[in-house]
Amino acid sequence: MGSDSLVVGAGPSGLLAAKEIASRGYSVKILEEHGQVGVPSHCAGLISVEGLKRIGVEASNSFIQNAVFGGRIYSPDGQCIEIRDARPRAFVVDRAALDQHLAEMALNAGAELVLGRRAEKLTLLNGSITGASGAGWVEEARIVIDAEGPSQRLTTAAGLTNNRRRPLLGVNTEVACEIDPTMVEVWFSEETAPGFFAWVIPTNERQVRVGLAAREGDPTRLLARFIKKRFNTVYPSPRAGQVLLDGPVSRTSFPGMLLVGDAAGHVKPTTGGGVVLGGLCAIEAGKAASQALESGATDTTQYDEAWRRLYGAEFRSMKTMRSLANRISDERMNRFFATFNKAKLGDRLNDLVSEGDMDLQDGIIRRALSEPQLIRVAIGGLGRLAFAELRDLVNI
Ligand SMILES: Cc1cc2nc3c(=O)[nH]c(=O)nc-3n(C[C@H](O)[C@H](O)[C@H](O)COP(=O)(O)OP(=O)(O)OC[C@H]3O[C@@H](n4cnc5c(N)ncnc54)[C@H](O)[C@@H]3O)c2cc1C
């Protein structure tokens, strides 16, 4: 018999689930197809200060490059809304170094890590998943955690893929420039990043990580154009990855197997960020797997129940915001920014954001949609119908 638990993929979600299981005294083997944890990385590396704490990681200079206090959000016609807090709200991290730190935490808890081992197939026996196999090897385990990231290769090969995704392609690179290191930038426009936005994230006062995701068009060319416009420069070739905005898959637990992180669709539909929320759900997966190991059951449906109870409303609200954002034209967006700036609501927005949470956004979405001043602006900018639909969707 193999280990108690087999984790496929040493990304943040797999590593957090592995740490959770190993810290309860069960044996865990983590398989990673690459020769090094965290490499290659395509991530923009923006992680909320609270979020890092929530996933049980102490801030450390070994992976933190910078701290940001807020952001400047630009409309398609170049108007700006600035949101700034008195305290740092997010860390800019070196994702490879963060993943390596998480791997160390999992190893310290007792997990084993095998690098350069790619799982090709899940093993199924009488409807249960009993392990995984690859070129010349087979691993058995009582519980498998599929943490393979966004590809869905293993679940598709096993006939277990249970939703249709429409991922965006995201690209990211680094550019040298003089910049205010305390603020990120977000740029909306159908021309710059159709269906999403472009981001500028300072890693220090002399360098930014800049990227975008797009529903259509060639994101590499779009990024080249954006960088030329914003920084008047050319850049090294970007790294690309899938940005998931569709929310969780319908089923995340199967007999003998749990899906975590991007594999489960546990990514914020508003921003495409998946490290914190994916990590929080992965911790729940680790707890459910440990309970199953303790009771000897292969049924792990309590995992589905746990993340839905804790974070289901978050995913629903953020998905609603995403679906609205997808339908706002550039013209409407410009009108919204103009109405907002004319109403001088900057301070109120800063207060709301200061009370709000970057990862668990349901509370702030509901509060914003109940604020009389913001309601007036939203109706002025978005139109009464779109606004009513939005409130309806989040049940206010
Ligand atoms: C351009 C871009 C920018 C982003 N920026 C941010 C951001 O700023 N903040 C944020 O929170 N999120 C961001 N994200 C999302 C974030 O990167 C993911 O949500 C997060 O990495 C998901 O973690 P994971 O552990 O589920 O998967 P991954 O990080 O993808 O890890 C999966 C691991 O599994 C390994 N693997 C895959 N298949 C196999 C196999 N068959 N056998 C063995 N190993 C395998 C892979 O090599 C990889 O190491 C961004 C994504 C993109 C594309």
PDBQT file of the ligand as one rigid body, heavy atoms in Angstrom, charges set to zero:
ROOT
HETATM    1  C1  LIG A 401      -1.222  35.823 -15.633  1.00  0.00    +0.000 C 
HETATM    2  C2  LIG A 401      -1.718  35.388 -14.271  1.00  0.00    +0.000 A 
HETATM    3  C3  LIG A 401      -1.598  36.240 -13.182  1.00  0.00    +0.000 A 
HETATM    4  C4  LIG A 401      -2.070  35.844 -11.917  1.00  0.00    +0.000 A 
HETATM    5  N1  LIG A 401      -1.919  36.698 -10.867  1.00  0.00    +0.000 NA
HETATM    6  C5  LIG A 401      -2.371  36.337  -9.647  1.00  0.00    +0.000 A 
HETATM    7  C6  LIG A 401      -2.191  37.196  -8.516  1.00  0.00    +0.000 A 
HETATM    8  O1  LIG A 401      -1.628  38.287  -8.639  1.00  0.00    +0.000 OA
HETATM    9  N2  LIG A 401      -2.657  36.776  -7.307  1.00  0.00    +0.000 N 
HETATM   10  C7  LIG A 401      -3.286  35.577  -7.144  1.00  0.00    +0.000 A 
HETATM   11  O2  LIG A 401      -3.728  35.257  -6.029  1.00  0.00    +0.000 OA
HETATM   12  N3  LIG A 401      -3.461  34.739  -8.192  1.00  0.00    +0.000 NA
HETATM   13  C8  LIG A 401      -3.014  35.078  -9.429  1.00  0.00    +0.000 A 
HETATM   14  N4  LIG A 401      -3.169  34.222 -10.476  1.00  0.00    +0.000 N 
HETATM   15  C9  LIG A 401      -3.843  32.934 -10.264  1.00  0.00    +0.000 C 
HETATM   16  C10 LIG A 401      -2.913  31.962  -9.561  1.00  0.00    +0.000 C 
HETATM   17  O3  LIG A 401      -1.700  31.853 -10.277  1.00  0.00    +0.000 OA
HETATM   18  C11 LIG A 401      -3.588  30.589  -9.428  1.00  0.00    +0.000 C 
HETATM   19  O4  LIG A 401      -4.909  30.736  -8.976  1.00  0.00    +0.000 OA
HETATM   20  C12 LIG A 401      -2.807  29.708  -8.443  1.00  0.00    +0.000 C 
HETATM   21  O5  LIG A 401      -1.492  29.493  -8.912  1.00  0.00    +0.000 OA
HETATM   22  C13 LIG A 401      -3.515  28.372  -8.281  1.00  0.00    +0.000 C 
HETATM   23  O6  LIG A 401      -2.744  27.522  -7.466  1.00  0.00    +0.000 OA
HETATM   24  P1  LIG A 401      -2.854  25.944  -7.662  1.00  0.00    +0.000 P 
HETATM   25  O7  LIG A 401      -1.977  25.342  -6.614  1.00  0.00    +0.000 OA
HETATM   26  O8  LIG A 401      -4.259  25.525  -7.747  1.00  0.00    +0.000 OA
HETATM   27  O9  LIG A 401      -2.257  25.662  -9.126  1.00  0.00    +0.000 OA
HETATM   28  P2  LIG A 401      -0.839  25.997  -9.738  1.00  0.00    +0.000 P 
HETATM   29  O10 LIG A 401      -0.206  27.139  -9.076  1.00  0.00    +0.000 OA
HETATM   30  O11 LIG A 401      -1.082  26.066 -11.215  1.00  0.00    +0.000 OA
HETATM   31  O12 LIG A 401       0.033  24.704  -9.417  1.00  0.00    +0.000 OA
HETATM   32  C14 LIG A 401      -0.219  23.474 -10.032  1.00  0.00    +0.000 C 
HETATM   33  C15 LIG A 401       1.060  22.671  -9.948  1.00  0.00    +0.000 C 
HETATM   34  O13 LIG A 401       0.802  21.347 -10.398  1.00  0.00    +0.000 OA
HETATM   35  C16 LIG A 401       1.839  20.916 -11.251  1.00  0.00    +0.000 C 
HETATM   36  N5  LIG A 401       1.240  19.897 -12.124  1.00  0.00    +0.000 N 
HETATM   37  C17 LIG A 401       0.252  20.078 -13.036  1.00  0.00    +0.000 A 
HETATM   38  N6  LIG A 401      -0.101  18.914 -13.593  1.00  0.00    +0.000 NA
HETATM   39  C18 LIG A 401       0.683  17.968 -12.989  1.00  0.00    +0.000 A 
HETATM   40  C19 LIG A 401       0.773  16.561 -13.157  1.00  0.00    +0.000 A 
HETATM   41  N7  LIG A 401      -0.008  15.904 -14.029  1.00  0.00    +0.000 N 
HETATM   42  N8  LIG A 401       1.666  15.870 -12.399  1.00  0.00    +0.000 NA
HETATM   43  C20 LIG A 401       2.469  16.524 -11.507  1.00  0.00    +0.000 A 
HETATM   44  N9  LIG A 401       2.429  17.868 -11.333  1.00  0.00    +0.000 NA
HETATM   45  C21 LIG A 401       1.530  18.567 -12.065  1.00  0.00    +0.000 A 
HETATM   46  C22 LIG A 401       2.266  22.194 -11.976  1.00  0.00    +0.000 C 
HETATM   47  O14 LIG A 401       3.582  22.084 -12.474  1.00  0.00    +0.000 OA
HETATM   48  C23 LIG A 401       2.172  23.210 -10.847  1.00  0.00    +0.000 C 
HETATM   49  O15 LIG A 401       3.362  23.301 -10.108  1.00  0.00    +0.000 OA
HETATM   50  C24 LIG A 401      -2.700  34.578 -11.760  1.00  0.00    +0.000 A 
HETATM   51  C25 LIG A 401      -2.822  33.721 -12.852  1.00  0.00    +0.000 A 
HETATM   52  C26 LIG A 401      -2.336  34.117 -14.104  1.00  0.00    +0.000 A 
HETATM   53  C27 LIG A 401      -2.467  33.189 -15.267  1.00  0.00    +0.000 C 
ENDROOT
TORSDOF 0
